[in-house]
Amino acid sequence: MNYRVFGRCGFSVSEVGFGAWAIGGSWGKVEEDDAIRALHRALDCGMNFIDTADVYGDGRSERLIARVLRERKERVFVATKAGRRLSPHVAEGYNGENLEKFVDRSLQNLEVDCLDLLQLHCPPTPVYYRPEVFEALEKLVERGKIRFYGVSVEKVEEALKAIEYPGVRSVQIIFNPFRQRPAELFFHEARKKRVAVIARVPLASGLLTGKITPETAFPPDDHRNFNRYGQAFDRGETFAGVDLEKGFQAVEELRKFLPQGFTMAQLALRWILMFPEVTTVIPGAKNAQQAEENARASNLPPLPEETMEAVQRIYDTYIRADVHHRW
């Protein structure tokens, strides 16, 4: 495993981390034993960064992580998120009182005295224009409940606004071969301000694994049903906002340029890691085999220029018009 410096936070994290949404829920059933084995295998492979949220399985993900870390000796950095417990999910709900309640619950779930990194969980855009929200996060740092804070965003514009606040240490944003816009202005600004970049939805909700076909049926509670036909309000996240019909065509084109020894998932992860501005990428894993496959992407050779050019050409042909300027 290779490691990268996490912005201005003073620690190094594995460039492939563990995205813990799937073990919490919303991606089909994951048995607890499988989730535990996946986490252990990830750590065995050198991952030391885990991303979770208080709403993943209503805290299940956080509690599983705590259980595993009780059995480990190495230092693992755990990033969690807060805000999506709000109902309704509105900007006014992002206030000091609510944030502290969410933090206290995560502290209990994770069995720690202080959170390594708290991220606002894709809040409504007006939140980024409320300095009092970030002042509330500063107070949580001062009180020793969180070490650092960042944001998880849906739009590039939100990321750019967030890093205007000097206390924001990280931005989690969708970035993959089918969602390339962050590599433009945002990456430049993040590098300039030494803000850590966490690449989320790196496999486009599984589309980039090459294992999903037009005939694939998802369990009723699977998050991917929300945008199976591009009809959902959150089209921007599920399948990275890509129209599935075009996505399938793009994946088959991409398959032609798969380097020897790579899986399709590893190709997508390695492509992301070709960008030095990315601090860590957080694919999910439902079992130990998937965790190991993800980890191996860190040590695969750099992608040849031919493959990088092919990814760009495929993006421009099939994807760009539908997604590039939406988010």
Short mmCIF file of the C-alpha atoms (twelve columns), coordinates in Angstrom:
data_MODEL
# 
_entry.id   MODEL 
# 
loop_
_atom_site.group_PDB 
_atom_site.id 
_atom_site.type_symbol 
_atom_site.label_atom_id 
_atom_site.label_alt_id 
_atom_site.label_comp_id 
_atom_site.label_asym_id 
_atom_site.label_seq_id 
_atom_site.Cartn_x 
_atom_site.Cartn_y 
_atom_site.Cartn_z 
_atom_site.pdbx_PDB_model_num 
ATOM 1   C CA . MET A 1   0.000   0.000   0.000   1 
ATOM 2   C CA . ASN A 2   1.172   3.494   -0.812  1 
ATOM 3   C CA . TYR A 3   0.353   6.497   1.352   1 
ATOM 4   C CA . ARG A 4   -0.315  10.177  0.761   1 
ATOM 5   C CA . VAL A 5   -0.243  13.164  3.101   1 
ATOM 6   C CA . PHE A 6   -3.742  14.172  4.207   1 
ATOM 7   C CA . GLY A 7   -3.637  17.866  3.427   1 
ATOM 8   C CA . ARG A 8   -2.694  20.022  6.411   1 
ATOM 9   C CA . CYS A 9   -3.699  17.432  9.006   1 
ATOM 10  C CA . GLY A 10  -0.214  16.079  9.585   1 
ATOM 11  C CA . PHE A 11  -0.810  12.389  8.949   1 
ATOM 12  C CA . SER A 12  -0.456  10.012  6.026   1 
ATOM 13  C CA . VAL A 13  -3.297  7.820   4.827   1 
ATOM 14  C CA . SER A 14  -3.500  4.884   2.478   1 
ATOM 15  C CA . GLU A 15  -4.219  6.063   -1.040  1 
ATOM 16  C CA . VAL A 16  -6.917  3.391   -1.202  1 
ATOM 17  C CA . GLY A 17  -9.231  3.619   1.779   1 
ATOM 18  C CA . PHE A 18  -12.342 1.724   2.841   1 
ATOM 19  C CA . GLY A 19  -15.752 3.159   1.998   1 
ATOM 20  C CA . ALA A 20  -18.089 1.810   4.662   1 
ATOM 21  C CA . TRP A 21  -21.515 2.656   3.248   1 
ATOM 22  C CA . ALA A 22  -22.126 -0.835  1.865   1 
ATOM 23  C CA . ILE A 23  -21.510 -2.574  5.187   1 
ATOM 24  C CA . GLY A 24  -24.012 -0.249  6.812   1 
ATOM 25  C CA . GLY A 25  -26.834 -0.831  4.389   1 
ATOM 26  C CA . SER A 26  -28.557 0.413   1.229   1 
ATOM 27  C CA . TRP A 27  -26.500 -1.780  -1.112  1 
ATOM 28  C CA . GLY A 28  -28.164 -5.116  -0.549  1 
ATOM 29  C CA . LYS A 29  -27.802 -7.340  2.470   1 
ATOM 30  C CA . VAL A 30  -24.326 -7.720  3.955   1 
ATOM 31  C CA . GLU A 31  -23.921 -10.248 6.741   1 
ATOM 32  C CA . GLU A 32  -22.163 -8.949  9.812   1 
ATOM 33  C CA . ASP A 33  -19.442 -11.603 9.594   1 
ATOM 34  C CA . ASP A 34  -18.715 -10.655 5.978   1 
ATOM 35  C CA . ALA A 35  -18.501 -6.982  6.930   1 
ATOM 36  C CA . ILE A 36  -16.101 -7.740  9.768   1 
ATOM 37  C CA . ARG A 37  -13.899 -9.867  7.529   1 
ATOM 38  C CA . ALA A 38  -13.886 -7.170  4.862   1 
ATOM 39  C CA . LEU A 39  -12.693 -4.562  7.349   1 
ATOM 40  C CA . HIS A 40  -10.004 -6.836  8.765   1 
ATOM 41  C CA . ARG A 41  -8.748  -7.730  5.284   1 
ATOM 42  C CA . ALA A 42  -8.634  -4.070  4.322   1 
ATOM 43  C CA . LEU A 43  -6.486  -3.294  7.343   1 
ATOM 44  C CA . ASP A 44  -4.312  -6.345  6.680   1 
ATOM 45  C CA . CYS A 45  -3.672  -4.930  3.206   1 
ATOM 46  C CA . GLY A 46  -2.444  -1.642  4.664   1 
ATOM 47  C CA . MET A 47  -5.536  0.528   4.516   1 
ATOM 48  C CA . ASN A 48  -5.561  2.987   7.395   1 
ATOM 49  C CA . PHE A 49  -8.387  5.295   6.298   1 
ATOM 50  C CA . ILE A 50  -12.054 4.391   6.724   1 
ATOM 51  C CA . ASP A 51  -14.934 6.593   5.644   1 
ATOM 52  C CA . THR A 52  -18.370 6.143   7.168   1 
ATOM 53  C CA . ALA A 53  -21.432 8.172   8.251   1 
ATOM 54  C CA . ASP A 54  -23.899 8.192   11.091  1 
ATOM 55  C CA . VAL A 55  -26.763 7.282   8.728   1 
ATOM 56  C CA . TYR A 56  -25.128 4.226   7.158   1 
ATOM 57  C CA . GLY A 57  -27.384 1.556   8.551   1 
ATOM 58  C CA . ASP A 58  -28.522 4.032   11.220  1 
ATOM 59  C CA . GLY A 59  -25.125 3.709   12.906  1 
ATOM 60  C CA . ARG A 60  -24.458 0.065   12.022  1 
ATOM 61  C CA . SER A 61  -21.417 0.957   9.933   1 
ATOM 62  C CA . GLU A 62  -19.861 3.009   12.735  1 
ATOM 63  C CA . ARG A 63  -20.516 0.267   15.278  1 
ATOM 64  C CA . LEU A 64  -18.958 -2.428  13.073  1 
ATOM 65  C CA . ILE A 65  -15.867 -0.274  12.623  1 
ATOM 66  C CA . ALA A 66  -15.582 0.181   16.386  1 
ATOM 67  C CA . ARG A 67  -15.826 -3.567  16.887  1 
ATOM 68  C CA . VAL A 68  -13.004 -4.236  14.423  1 
ATOM 69  C CA . LEU A 69  -10.737 -1.504  15.752  1 
ATOM 70  C CA . ARG A 70  -11.021 -2.938  19.264  1 
ATOM 71  C CA . GLU A 71  -9.197  -5.980  17.881  1 
ATOM 72  C CA . ARG A 72  -6.443  -4.078  16.051  1 
ATOM 73  C CA . LYS A 73  -3.277  -2.376  17.239  1 
ATOM 74  C CA . GLU A 74  -2.445  -0.138  14.279  1 
ATOM 75  C CA . ARG A 75  -3.557  3.479   14.062  1 
ATOM 76  C CA . VAL A 76  -6.548  3.854   11.764  1 
ATOM 77  C CA . PHE A 77  -8.060  7.201   10.815  1 
ATOM 78  C CA . VAL A 78  -11.834 7.154   10.714  1 
ATOM 79  C CA . ALA A 79  -13.811 9.851   8.946   1 
ATOM 80  C CA . THR A 80  -17.517 10.060  9.612   1 
ATOM 81  C CA . LYS A 81  -20.259 12.428  8.476   1 
ATOM 82  C CA . ALA A 82  -23.169 14.291  9.998   1 
ATOM 83  C CA . GLY A 83  -26.255 16.080  8.804   1 
ATOM 84  C CA . ARG A 84  -28.311 13.505  6.966   1 
ATOM 85  C CA . ARG A 85  -30.178 12.595  10.131  1 
ATOM 86  C CA . LEU A 86  -32.038 15.856  9.765   1 
ATOM 87  C CA . SER A 87  -35.676 15.532  8.758   1 
ATOM 88  C CA . PRO A 88  -36.366 17.592  6.819   1 
ATOM 89  C CA . HIS A 89  -32.845 17.906  5.458   1 
ATOM 90  C CA . VAL A 90  -32.662 21.702  5.311   1 
ATOM 91  C CA . ALA A 91  -29.910 24.260  5.778   1 
ATOM 92  C CA . GLU A 92  -31.450 25.589  8.984   1 
ATOM 93  C CA . GLY A 93  -30.863 22.221  10.626  1 
ATOM 94  C CA . TYR A 94  -27.096 22.640  10.359  1 
ATOM 95  C CA . ASN A 95  -26.624 24.453  13.644  1 
ATOM 96  C CA . GLY A 96  -24.374 23.991  16.639  1 
ATOM 97  C CA . GLU A 97  -26.937 22.155  18.740  1 
ATOM 98  C CA . ASN A 98  -27.796 19.571  16.114  1 
ATOM 99  C CA . LEU A 99  -24.212 19.043  15.006  1 
ATOM 100 C CA . GLU A 100 -23.117 18.386  18.573  1 
ATOM 101 C CA . LYS A 101 -25.896 15.836  19.020  1 
ATOM 102 C CA . PHE A 102 -24.800 14.047  15.871  1 
ATOM 103 C CA . VAL A 103 -21.168 14.124  16.966  1 
ATOM 104 C CA . ASP A 104 -22.018 12.739  20.402  1 
ATOM 105 C CA . ARG A 105 -23.883 9.850   18.802  1 
ATOM 106 C CA . SER A 106 -20.954 9.058   16.510  1 
ATOM 107 C CA . LEU A 107 -18.525 9.228   19.413  1 
ATOM 108 C CA . GLN A 108 -20.638 6.620   21.169  1 
ATOM 109 C CA . ASN A 109 -20.989 4.416   18.083  1 
ATOM 110 C CA . LEU A 110 -17.269 4.536   17.299  1 
ATOM 111 C CA . GLU A 111 -16.283 4.181   20.970  1 
ATOM 112 C CA . VAL A 112 -13.844 7.093   20.881  1 
ATOM 113 C CA . ASP A 113 -13.412 10.333  22.799  1 
ATOM 114 C CA . CYS A 114 -12.642 12.427  19.727  1 
ATOM 115 C CA . LEU A 115 -13.522 12.012  16.042  1 
ATOM 116 C CA . ASP A 116 -10.560 12.095  13.656  1 
ATOM 117 C CA . LEU A 117 -12.514 13.830  10.920  1 
ATOM 118 C CA . LEU A 118 -16.107 15.030  10.823  1 
ATOM 119 C CA . GLN A 119 -17.580 15.873  7.432   1 
ATOM 120 C CA . LEU A 120 -20.787 17.728  6.693   1 
ATOM 121 C CA . HIS A 121 -22.805 15.153  4.775   1 
ATOM 122 C CA . CYS A 122 -23.699 16.710  1.420   1 
ATOM 123 C CA . PRO A 123 -25.636 19.576  2.978   1 
ATOM 124 C CA . PRO A 124 -27.935 21.873  0.982   1 
ATOM 125 C CA . THR A 125 -25.971 24.486  -0.940  1 
ATOM 126 C CA . PRO A 126 -27.021 27.409  1.332   1 
ATOM 127 C CA . VAL A 127 -25.054 25.808  4.199   1 
ATOM 128 C CA . TYR A 128 -21.804 26.816  2.503   1 
ATOM 129 C CA . TYR A 129 -22.910 30.434  2.735   1 
ATOM 130 C CA . ARG A 130 -23.531 30.262  6.483   1 
ATOM 131 C CA . PRO A 131 -20.291 31.078  8.331   1 
ATOM 132 C CA . GLU A 132 -21.974 30.210  11.632  1 
ATOM 133 C CA . VAL A 133 -22.025 26.520  10.598  1 
ATOM 134 C CA . PHE A 134 -18.258 26.459  10.295  1 
ATOM 135 C CA . GLU A 135 -17.917 28.453  13.504  1 
ATOM 136 C CA . ALA A 136 -19.903 25.692  15.222  1 
ATOM 137 C CA . LEU A 137 -17.452 23.124  13.854  1 
ATOM 138 C CA . GLU A 138 -14.547 25.192  15.189  1 
ATOM 139 C CA . LYS A 139 -16.134 25.096  18.640  1 
ATOM 140 C CA . LEU A 140 -16.336 21.308  18.468  1 
ATOM 141 C CA . VAL A 141 -12.610 21.254  17.698  1 
ATOM 142 C CA . GLU A 142 -11.907 23.559  20.634  1 
ATOM 143 C CA . ARG A 143 -13.948 21.319  22.931  1 
ATOM 144 C CA . GLY A 144 -11.976 18.263  21.865  1 
ATOM 145 C CA . LYS A 145 -14.860 16.391  20.260  1 
ATOM 146 C CA . ILE A 146 -13.424 16.457  16.738  1 
ATOM 147 C CA . ARG A 147 -9.828  16.818  15.552  1 
ATOM 148 C CA . PHE A 148 -10.532 18.112  12.076  1 
ATOM 149 C CA . TYR A 149 -13.504 18.819  9.871   1 
ATOM 150 C CA . GLY A 150 -14.305 18.801  6.191   1 
ATOM 151 C CA . VAL A 151 -17.213 18.474  3.804   1 
ATOM 152 C CA . SER A 152 -18.722 15.927  1.473   1 
ATOM 153 C CA . VAL A 153 -20.178 17.720  -1.523  1 
ATOM 154 C CA . GLU A 154 -22.410 17.095  -4.500  1 
ATOM 155 C CA . LYS A 155 -21.198 19.969  -6.681  1 
ATOM 156 C CA . VAL A 156 -17.831 21.380  -7.667  1 
ATOM 157 C CA . GLU A 157 -19.128 24.850  -6.823  1 
ATOM 158 C CA . GLU A 158 -19.849 23.704  -3.260  1 
ATOM 159 C CA . ALA A 159 -16.314 22.361  -2.957  1 
ATOM 160 C CA . LEU A 160 -14.840 25.648  -4.111  1 
ATOM 161 C CA . LYS A 161 -16.980 27.593  -1.664  1 
ATOM 162 C CA . ALA A 162 -16.179 25.232  1.230   1 
ATOM 163 C CA . ILE A 163 -12.425 25.645  0.941   1 
ATOM 164 C CA . GLU A 164 -12.785 29.391  1.378   1 
ATOM 165 C CA . TYR A 165 -13.215 28.550  5.080   1 
ATOM 166 C CA . PRO A 166 -9.694  28.142  6.505   1 
ATOM 167 C CA . GLY A 167 -10.722 25.363  8.897   1 
ATOM 168 C CA . VAL A 168 -11.939 23.027  6.169   1 
ATOM 169 C CA . ARG A 169 -9.226  20.382  5.876   1 
ATOM 170 C CA . SER A 170 -10.819 17.983  3.391   1 
ATOM 171 C CA . VAL A 171 -13.361 17.725  0.611   1 
ATOM 172 C CA . GLN A 172 -15.029 14.497  -0.402  1 
ATOM 173 C CA . ILE A 173 -16.262 14.660  -3.987  1 
ATOM 174 C CA . ILE A 174 -17.383 12.296  -6.748  1 
ATOM 175 C CA . PHE A 175 -14.446 11.648  -9.064  1 
ATOM 176 C CA . ASN A 176 -13.957 8.766   -11.473 1 
ATOM 177 C CA . PRO A 177 -13.414 8.158   -15.214 1 
ATOM 178 C CA . PHE A 178 -17.090 9.026   -15.792 1 
ATOM 179 C CA . ARG A 179 -17.085 12.138  -13.572 1 
ATOM 180 C CA . GLN A 180 -14.043 14.223  -14.423 1 
ATOM 181 C CA . ARG A 181 -14.948 17.845  -13.763 1 
ATOM 182 C CA . PRO A 182 -13.215 18.088  -10.336 1 
ATOM 183 C CA . ALA A 183 -9.847  17.660  -12.097 1 
ATOM 184 C CA . GLU A 184 -10.221 21.116  -13.569 1 
ATOM 185 C CA . LEU A 185 -10.407 24.195  -11.325 1 
ATOM 186 C CA . PHE A 186 -11.172 22.450  -8.032  1 
ATOM 187 C CA . PHE A 187 -8.066  20.259  -7.983  1 
ATOM 188 C CA . HIS A 188 -5.926  23.306  -8.684  1 
ATOM 189 C CA . GLU A 189 -7.459  25.223  -5.788  1 
ATOM 190 C CA . ALA A 190 -7.319  22.260  -3.418  1 
ATOM 191 C CA . ARG A 191 -3.632  21.768  -4.147  1 
ATOM 192 C CA . LYS A 192 -2.939  25.455  -3.616  1 
ATOM 193 C CA . LYS A 193 -4.671  25.419  -0.214  1 
ATOM 194 C CA . ARG A 194 -3.353  21.967  0.778   1 
ATOM 195 C CA . VAL A 195 -6.840  20.574  1.198   1 
ATOM 196 C CA . ALA A 196 -7.148  16.783  1.245   1 
ATOM 197 C CA . VAL A 197 -9.309  15.322  -1.525  1 
ATOM 198 C CA . ILE A 198 -11.315 12.158  -0.894  1 
ATOM 199 C CA . ALA A 199 -12.625 10.610  -4.121  1 
ATOM 200 C CA . ARG A 200 -16.059 9.126   -3.509  1 
ATOM 201 C CA . VAL A 201 -18.251 6.966   -5.775  1 
ATOM 202 C CA . PRO A 202 -15.027 5.872   -7.509  1 
ATOM 203 C CA . LEU A 203 -16.657 2.920   -9.246  1 
ATOM 204 C CA . ALA A 204 -19.812 4.816   -10.285 1 
ATOM 205 C CA . SER A 205 -21.994 2.705   -7.974  1 
ATOM 206 C CA . GLY A 206 -20.531 -0.461  -9.481  1 
ATOM 207 C CA . LEU A 207 -20.941 0.534   -13.129 1 
ATOM 208 C CA . LEU A 208 -17.162 0.781   -13.601 1 
ATOM 209 C CA . THR A 209 -16.600 -2.731  -12.271 1 
ATOM 210 C CA . GLY A 210 -17.959 -4.028  -15.559 1 
ATOM 211 C CA . LYS A 211 -20.111 -6.517  -13.652 1 
ATOM 212 C CA . ILE A 212 -23.444 -4.696  -13.992 1 
ATOM 213 C CA . THR A 213 -25.446 -5.392  -17.135 1 
ATOM 214 C CA . PRO A 214 -28.835 -4.219  -18.418 1 
ATOM 215 C CA . GLU A 215 -30.240 -7.448  -16.984 1 
ATOM 216 C CA . THR A 216 -28.846 -6.933  -13.483 1 
ATOM 217 C CA . ALA A 217 -31.579 -6.893  -10.833 1 
ATOM 218 C CA . PHE A 218 -30.891 -5.138  -7.531  1 
ATOM 219 C CA . PRO A 219 -32.487 -6.080  -4.203  1 
ATOM 220 C CA . PRO A 220 -35.473 -3.895  -3.248  1 
ATOM 221 C CA . ASP A 221 -33.468 -1.954  -0.635  1 
ATOM 222 C CA . ASP A 222 -30.478 -1.352  -2.925  1 
ATOM 223 C CA . HIS A 223 -29.539 2.310   -3.406  1 
ATOM 224 C CA . ARG A 224 -28.984 1.735   -7.119  1 
ATOM 225 C CA . ASN A 225 -32.693 1.300   -7.744  1 
ATOM 226 C CA . PHE A 226 -33.073 5.029   -7.106  1 
ATOM 227 C CA . ASN A 227 -31.539 5.885   -10.461 1 
ATOM 228 C CA . ARG A 228 -31.916 2.765   -12.529 1 
ATOM 229 C CA . TYR A 229 -33.671 4.769   -15.240 1 
ATOM 230 C CA . GLY A 230 -32.321 8.225   -14.484 1 
ATOM 231 C CA . GLN A 231 -35.557 9.343   -12.888 1 
ATOM 232 C CA . ALA A 232 -34.469 10.021  -9.324  1 
ATOM 233 C CA . PHE A 233 -33.865 13.301  -7.567  1 
ATOM 234 C CA . ASP A 234 -30.337 12.153  -6.679  1 
ATOM 235 C CA . ARG A 235 -29.294 11.286  -10.197 1 
ATOM 236 C CA . GLY A 236 -26.091 13.153  -9.546  1 
ATOM 237 C CA . GLU A 237 -24.822 10.504  -7.134  1 
ATOM 238 C CA . THR A 238 -26.133 7.098   -8.167  1 
ATOM 239 C CA . PHE A 239 -24.066 5.736   -11.076 1 
ATOM 240 C CA . ALA A 240 -22.265 9.108   -10.844 1 
ATOM 241 C CA . GLY A 241 -25.201 10.621  -12.720 1 
ATOM 242 C CA . VAL A 242 -24.452 8.641   -15.865 1 
ATOM 243 C CA . ASP A 243 -27.311 7.504   -18.094 1 
ATOM 244 C CA . LEU A 244 -27.092 3.721   -17.772 1 
ATOM 245 C CA . GLU A 245 -27.583 2.922   -21.440 1 
ATOM 246 C CA . LYS A 246 -24.689 5.174   -22.404 1 
ATOM 247 C CA . GLY A 247 -22.770 3.969   -19.371 1 
ATOM 248 C CA . PHE A 248 -22.913 0.368   -20.503 1 
ATOM 249 C CA . GLN A 249 -21.623 1.368   -23.925 1 
ATOM 250 C CA . ALA A 250 -18.806 3.363   -22.381 1 
ATOM 251 C CA . VAL A 251 -17.805 0.488   -20.097 1 
ATOM 252 C CA . GLU A 252 -17.557 -1.902  -23.049 1 
ATOM 253 C CA . GLU A 253 -15.343 0.565   -24.878 1 
ATOM 254 C CA . LEU A 254 -13.211 0.966   -21.775 1 
ATOM 255 C CA . ARG A 255 -12.853 -2.799  -21.468 1 
ATOM 256 C CA . LYS A 256 -10.892 -2.818  -24.738 1 
ATOM 257 C CA . PHE A 257 -8.119  -0.855  -23.042 1 
ATOM 258 C CA . LEU A 258 -7.877  -2.901  -19.858 1 
ATOM 259 C CA . PRO A 259 -4.161  -3.400  -19.060 1 
ATOM 260 C CA . GLN A 260 -3.005  -6.941  -18.469 1 
ATOM 261 C CA . GLY A 261 -3.371  -7.983  -14.837 1 
ATOM 262 C CA . PHE A 262 -6.024  -5.341  -14.032 1 
ATOM 263 C CA . THR A 263 -9.656  -5.852  -13.215 1 
ATOM 264 C CA . MET A 264 -12.106 -3.210  -14.429 1 
ATOM 265 C CA . ALA A 265 -12.477 -1.917  -10.870 1 
ATOM 266 C CA . GLN A 266 -8.713  -1.638  -10.506 1 
ATOM 267 C CA . LEU A 267 -8.505  0.256   -13.789 1 
ATOM 268 C CA . ALA A 268 -10.972 2.841   -12.456 1 
ATOM 269 C CA . LEU A 269 -9.163  3.138   -9.123  1 
ATOM 270 C CA . ARG A 270 -5.729  3.360   -10.736 1 
ATOM 271 C CA . TRP A 271 -6.998  6.071   -13.080 1 
ATOM 272 C CA . ILE A 272 -8.110  8.135   -10.078 1 
ATOM 273 C CA . LEU A 273 -4.749  7.651   -8.392  1 
ATOM 274 C CA . MET A 274 -2.974  9.040   -11.443 1 
ATOM 275 C CA . PHE A 275 -4.052  12.447  -10.122 1 
ATOM 276 C CA . PRO A 276 -1.690  13.564  -7.337  1 
ATOM 277 C CA . GLU A 277 -4.318  15.930  -5.919  1 
ATOM 278 C CA . VAL A 278 -6.369  12.923  -4.810  1 
ATOM 279 C CA . THR A 279 -5.385  12.009  -1.268  1 
ATOM 280 C CA . THR A 280 -7.381  8.807   -0.977  1 
ATOM 281 C CA . VAL A 281 -10.063 6.949   -2.889  1 
ATOM 282 C CA . ILE A 282 -12.774 5.107   -0.966  1 
ATOM 283 C CA . PRO A 283 -14.329 2.166   -2.825  1 
ATOM 284 C CA . GLY A 284 -16.754 0.059   -0.854  1 
ATOM 285 C CA . ALA A 285 -16.317 -3.624  -0.126  1 
ATOM 286 C CA . LYS A 286 -18.904 -6.140  1.017   1 
ATOM 287 C CA . ASN A 287 -16.430 -8.956  1.599   1 
ATOM 288 C CA . ALA A 288 -12.748 -9.651  2.110   1 
ATOM 289 C CA . GLN A 289 -12.103 -10.490 -1.548  1 
ATOM 290 C CA . GLN A 290 -13.401 -7.120  -2.722  1 
ATOM 291 C CA . ALA A 291 -11.360 -5.316  -0.068  1 
ATOM 292 C CA . GLU A 292 -8.189  -7.059  -1.232  1 
ATOM 293 C CA . GLU A 293 -8.915  -6.358  -4.905  1 
ATOM 294 C CA . ASN A 294 -9.371  -2.680  -4.122  1 
ATOM 295 C CA . ALA A 295 -6.170  -2.509  -2.098  1 
ATOM 296 C CA . ARG A 296 -4.125  -4.019  -4.925  1 
ATOM 297 C CA . ALA A 297 -4.892  -1.009  -7.112  1 
ATOM 298 C CA . SER A 298 -2.377  0.957   -5.056  1 
ATOM 299 C CA . ASN A 299 0.542   -1.142  -6.245  1 
ATOM 300 C CA . LEU A 300 -0.416  -1.604  -9.869  1 
ATOM 301 C CA . PRO A 301 1.790   0.185   -12.401 1 
ATOM 302 C CA . PRO A 302 0.796   3.618   -13.683 1 
ATOM 303 C CA . LEU A 303 -1.635  3.524   -16.571 1 
ATOM 304 C CA . PRO A 304 -0.010  3.870   -19.995 1 
ATOM 305 C CA . GLU A 305 -0.637  7.025   -21.984 1 
ATOM 306 C CA . GLU A 306 -2.741  5.048   -24.449 1 
ATOM 307 C CA . THR A 307 -5.168  4.070   -21.676 1 
ATOM 308 C CA . MET A 308 -5.356  7.592   -20.258 1 
ATOM 309 C CA . GLU A 309 -6.122  8.940   -23.726 1 
ATOM 310 C CA . ALA A 310 -8.749  6.238   -24.254 1 
ATOM 311 C CA . VAL A 311 -10.498 7.117   -20.978 1 
ATOM 312 C CA . GLN A 312 -10.625 10.755  -22.009 1 
ATOM 313 C CA . ARG A 313 -11.925 9.897   -25.472 1 
ATOM 314 C CA . ILE A 314 -14.631 7.608   -24.057 1 
ATOM 315 C CA . TYR A 315 -15.662 10.261  -21.547 1 
ATOM 316 C CA . ASP A 316 -15.899 12.903  -24.257 1 
ATOM 317 C CA . THR A 317 -17.878 10.610  -26.554 1 
ATOM 318 C CA . TYR A 318 -20.380 9.002   -24.198 1 
ATOM 319 C CA . ILE A 319 -20.474 10.873  -20.900 1 
ATOM 320 C CA . ARG A 320 -19.413 14.517  -20.965 1 
ATOM 321 C CA . ALA A 321 -22.543 16.053  -22.482 1 
ATOM 322 C CA . ASP A 322 -24.787 14.476  -19.836 1 
ATOM 323 C CA . VAL A 323 -22.782 15.045  -16.668 1 
ATOM 324 C CA . HIS A 324 -19.885 17.463  -16.974 1 
ATOM 325 C CA . HIS A 325 -21.647 20.738  -16.277 1 
ATOM 326 C CA . ARG A 326 -24.428 19.426  -14.048 1 
ATOM 327 C CA . TRP A 327 -22.388 19.085  -10.889 1 
# 
